[in-house]
Amino acid sequence: MIRRFTIATMTCLLLAVAGSGSARAAGDDEMFREAVVDGPADLVWRLLTTEKGMRAWLAPQADVDWRVGGLIRTHHDSGGRLGDAQTTVSRVVSLDAGHRFTVKVMQAPEGYPFAQFVEGTWYDIALDALPGGKTRIRCVGHGLGEGWARYATAPVFQQGADLAFGQLKKALASQAAEKPTLKPAPKPVPQPAKKSPPKRTR
């Protein structure tokens, strides 16, 4: 399941979000998902796009070149080697830093179910900051095919994404718990007024 979790997150990212996502009608080759998570958009962006952020919830190994044309490589096995046959590889197709990006799957892990249908698909991800420190995440997946292939692969994506976004929620909660709480400044202690020395009389 952990392999499914990693590849499903990197490929479709939001096909299901721990039961809190919503779907809409999409084109024949599209799958759409959106969800609202507890966490500011800048933090969600870091968790989705940086090596440190991805290692906090997605995969124990991550290597990212976050620019158009750059590669995102992840490995679900902490003892594995990035670049081997079990590495998930995606390419950054477009980027609007802090707001949206598009990634295309170049390589699925060897032995991953329906890998032939996953490779070559691409995904548009967008973040919208909401009041109260929340973020709306939208994803549209393209190139997933139709007919029996789409029917067969959808549950795999959904199960993996359910697990993945449960992990993302935990990472957001952990980040919130680690955020230092500012203590109120101590109130000044009133000091007794200084008495003037008595005047000396001749």
C-alpha positions in Angstrom: 0.0 0.0 0.0 2.8 2.4 0.7 4.0 2.2 -2.9 0.5 3.0 -4.0 0.4 5.9 -1.6 3.5 7.5 -3.0 2.7 7.1 -6.7 -0.9 8.0 -6.3 0.0 11.2 -4.5 2.6 12.3 -6.9 0.5 11.5 -9.9 -3.0 12.7 -9.1 -2.5 14.2 -5.7 -6.1 15.0 -5.0 -8.3 12.2 -6.4 -9.5 11.7 -2.9 -8.7 13.6 0.3 -9.5 11.4 3.3 -13.1 11.6 2.6 -13.2 15.4 2.5 -12.8 16.0 -1.2 -15.5 16.7 -3.7 -15.7 15.8 -7.4 -17.2 17.5 -10.4 -17.9 16.5 -14.0 -14.8 16.6 -16.1 -13.8 15.8 -19.7 -13.5 12.2 -20.9 -9.8 12.1 -20.1 -9.9 14.1 -16.9 -10.4 13.5 -13.2 -11.1 16.4 -10.8 -10.8 16.7 -7.1 -10.8 19.6 -4.6 -10.5 19.7 -0.9 -10.0 22.2 2.0 -7.2 21.5 4.5 -6.3 23.2 7.8 -3.1 25.1 7.1 -2.0 28.3 5.4 -1.3 28.2 1.6 2.4 28.9 2.0 2.9 26.0 4.4 0.9 23.6 2.2 3.0 24.8 -0.8 6.2 23.9 1.1 4.9 20.5 2.1 4.0 19.8 -1.5 7.1 21.2 -3.3 10.2 21.0 -1.2 12.4 18.1 -0.4 12.1 18.6 3.4 8.3 19.1 3.1 7.8 16.0 1.0 9.9 13.9 3.3 7.7 15.0 6.2 4.7 13.2 4.8 5.1 11.8 1.3 8.2 9.7 1.0 11.4 9.1 3.0 13.5 10.0 0.0 12.8 13.0 -2.3 14.9 15.0 -4.8 13.3 17.9 -6.5 14.4 20.4 -9.2 11.5 22.7 -8.9 11.6 24.6 -12.2 10.0 24.1 -15.5 11.5 21.0 -17.0 13.0 19.9 -13.7 12.4 16.4 -12.3 10.8 15.3 -9.0 12.1 12.0 -7.8 10.7 10.1 -4.8 11.3 6.7 -3.3 9.0 5.0 -0.8 11.8 2.9 0.7 14.3 4.6 3.0 16.8 2.0 2.2 16.4 2.3 -1.5 18.3 4.4 -4.0 16.9 7.3 -5.9 17.2 6.5 -9.6 16.5 2.8 -9.3 13.5 1.0 -10.8 11.4 1.8 -7.7 11.8 5.5 -8.1 8.8 7.6 -9.0 9.8 10.3 -11.5 7.7 13.3 -12.6 8.5 16.4 -14.6 7.5 20.0 -13.8 5.6 21.2 -16.8 4.5 24.6 -15.6 4.9 26.6 -12.4 3.4 29.7 -10.7 5.3 29.6 -7.4 3.1 29.6 -4.4 -0.1 29.1 -6.4 -0.2 26.4 -9.0 1.9 23.8 -10.9 1.6 21.1 -13.5 3.5 17.8 -13.3 3.7 14.9 -15.7 4.5 11.3 -14.7 7.6 10.0 -16.5 8.2 6.8 -14.5 6.1 4.7 -12.1 7.8 2.3 -9.7 8.4 -1.1 -11.2 5.6 -3.5 -10.4 3.1 -0.7 -9.7 -0.4 -1.7 -10.7 -1.5 -0.1 -14.0 1.9 1.6 -14.4 1.4 1.7 -18.2 -1.7 3.8 -17.7 -0.1 6.2 -15.2 3.0 7.0 -17.1 2.4 10.0 -19.4 -0.5 11.4 -17.4 -0.3 15.0 -16.2 -1.8 16.9 -13.3 -2.7 20.6 -12.7 -2.6 21.5 -9.0 -3.8 24.9 -7.6 -3.8 26.4 -4.1 -6.2 29.0 -2.9 -5.7 30.7 0.4 -9.0 30.9 2.5 -9.9 32.8 5.6 -9.1 31.2 9.0 -5.7 29.8 7.9 -7.2 27.2 5.5 -6.3 26.3 2.0 -8.3 24.9 -0.9 -6.4 22.5 -3.1 -7.7 21.7 -6.6 -6.4 19.0 -9.0 -7.3 18.1 -12.5 -5.7 14.9 -13.9 -5.3 14.4 -17.6 -4.6 11.5 -19.9 -6.0 8.8 -17.6 -7.9 7.2 -20.5 -11.5 6.0 -20.5 -13.5 2.8 -20.4 -12.3 -0.2 -18.5 -8.8 1.2 -17.8 -10.2 4.3 -16.1 -12.7 2.2 -14.2 -10.0 -0.2 -13.0 -7.4 2.4 -12.0 -9.6 4.9 -10.2 -10.0 2.9 -7.0 -6.2 2.5 -6.7 -5.7 6.2 -7.0 -8.5 6.9 -4.5 -7.1 4.5 -1.9 -3.6 5.8 -2.3 -4.7 9.5 -2.1 -6.9 8.8 0.9 -3.8 7.5 2.8 -1.6 10.2 1.4 -3.8 13.1 2.5 -4.3 11.6 5.9 -0.5 11.9 6.1 -0.6 15.4 4.8 -3.1 16.4 7.5 -0.9 14.9 10.2 2.1 16.9 8.8 0.0 20.1 8.9 -1.1 19.4 12.5 2.5 18.6 13.5 3.7 21.9 12.0 1.1 23.8 13.9 2.0 22.0 17.2 5.7 22.9 16.6 5.0 26.6 16.0 6.2 28.5 19.0 3.5 30.3 21.0 4.4 33.9 21.8 4.1 34.6 25.5 2.6 38.0 26.4 5.1 40.5 27.5 5.3 40.8 31.3 3.6 43.7 32.8 5.9 46.4 34.1 6.2 46.4 37.9 5.4 49.8 39.3 8.4 51.4 41.0 8.0 53.5 44.1 8.5 57.2 43.4 11.9 58.5 44.4 11.9 60.9 47.3 13.8 64.1 46.9 16.4 64.6 49.7 15.3 67.1 52.4 16.6 70.7 51.8 19.3 71.7 54.2 18.6 74.8 56.2 21.2 77.2 57.6 
